[in-house]
């Protein structure tokens, strides 16, 4: 009998946040790793699952879902006992979604201009110009996270660990490849180590 949930993911991508969330939730799921370097995400078999040709995708009993932001909330809502989101507090839930939306719409896009500049321009000089701006754009975004969102809190939502934390952990892990030292952001660096030490995160990374 197959697991009720199947996550399609690749290490180091934003799908890592969903993989961690599933482990944190104690979910019954199967993880299927795609070889992005060999273009498996563009294979006919995977495009039949997710026509966007990207990860993550989550097969559920009701159908396939995609987009990290949606999957993180789905995991939290379908596993309420894990308390991975403030589901009974509209303001705090919206605040969590605000933060996750910032990661998805700003931080991820800032990062993507380095490895995937060809999405936005065909000209080689334009690619280089976009890639050169990535460290500054990532610094600007993480300065906001450090000062406005994280502050002196243990987790993004204060004392409550949520799906926002593995999402931030995943993107903070991109800083080095983007030419930014995470130690420039002591609060983000400390948060990164706290998340990394969690047993569920260790299982996901293994």
Residue pairs with C-beta under 8 A, 6 or more apart in sequence:
2 30
3 28
3 29
3 30
4 28
4 29
4 60
4 61
5 22
5 27
5 28
5 29
5 30
5 58
5 59
5 60
6 29
6 30
6 31
6 32
6 58
6 59
7 15
7 18
7 19
7 22
7 29
7 30
7 31
7 32
7 56
7 57
7 58
7 59
8 15
8 32
8 34
8 46
8 49
8 50
8 55
8 56
8 57
8 58
8 59
9 15
9 16
9 18
9 19
9 31
9 32
9 33
9 34
9 55
9 56
10 33
10 34
10 35
10 36
10 41
10 55
11 33
12 173
13 36
13 55
13 56
14 55
14 56
14 68
14 104
14 108
14 167
14 170
14 171
15 55
15 56
15 68
16 166
16 170
16 173
16 204
16 205
17 68
17 72
17 163
17 166
17 167
17 169
17 170
18 56
18 58
18 68
18 71
18 72
18 75
19 31
19 56
19 204
20 166
20 169
20 170
20 200
20 201
20 204
21 71
21 72
21 75
21 76
21 84
21 163
21 166
22 29
22 31
22 75
22 204
23 200
23 201
23 203
23 204
24 82
24 84
24 161
24 163
24 166
24 198
24 200
24 201
25 75
25 76
25 78
25 79
25 82
25 84
26 79
26 82
27 75
27 78
27 79
34 40
34 41
34 46
34 55
36 55
40 46
41 53
41 54
41 55
42 53
46 53
47 53
49 57
49 59
49 64
50 57
50 64
50 66
52 66
54 66
56 66
56 68
56 71
57 64
57 65
57 66
58 64
58 65
58 66
58 71
58 74
60 74
65 71
65 74
67 104
68 100
68 104
68 167
69 97
69 100
69 101
69 104
72 100
72 163
72 164
72 167
73 85
73 97
73 163
75 84
75 163
76 82
76 84
76 85
76 87
76 162
76 163
77 85
77 87
80 87
83 160
84 161
84 162
84 163
85 93
85 96
85 162
85 163
86 92
86 93
86 96
86 157
86 160
86 162
87 93
92 157
95 157
96 156
96 157
96 162
96 163
96 164
99 149
99 156
99 164
99 168
100 163
100 164
100 167
102 141
102 144
102 145
102 149
103 167
103 168
103 171
106 141
107 138
107 141
107 142
107 145
107 171
108 171
110 134
110 137
110 138
110 141
111 134
111 138
111 171
111 174
111 178
112 119
113 120
113 130
113 131
113 133
113 134
113 137
114 130
114 131
114 134
114 177
114 178
117 126
117 127
117 128
117 130
117 131
118 127
120 126
120 130
121 127
121 130
134 178
134 179
135 178
135 179
135 180
138 174
138 175
138 178
138 180
139 180
139 184
142 172
142 175
142 180
142 184
142 185
142 188
143 185
145 168
145 185
145 188
146 185
146 186
146 187
146 188
149 156
150 156
150 168
150 187
150 188
150 191
151 187
152 187
153 159
154 191
154 194
155 161
155 162
155 164
155 165
155 191
155 194
156 162
156 164
156 165
156 168
156 191
157 164
161 198
165 191
165 195
166 195
166 201
168 188
168 191
168 195
169 191
169 192
169 195
169 196
169 201
172 182
172 188
172 189
172 191
172 192
173 192
175 181
175 182
176 182
182 188
182 189
182 192
183 189
195 201
196 202
196 205
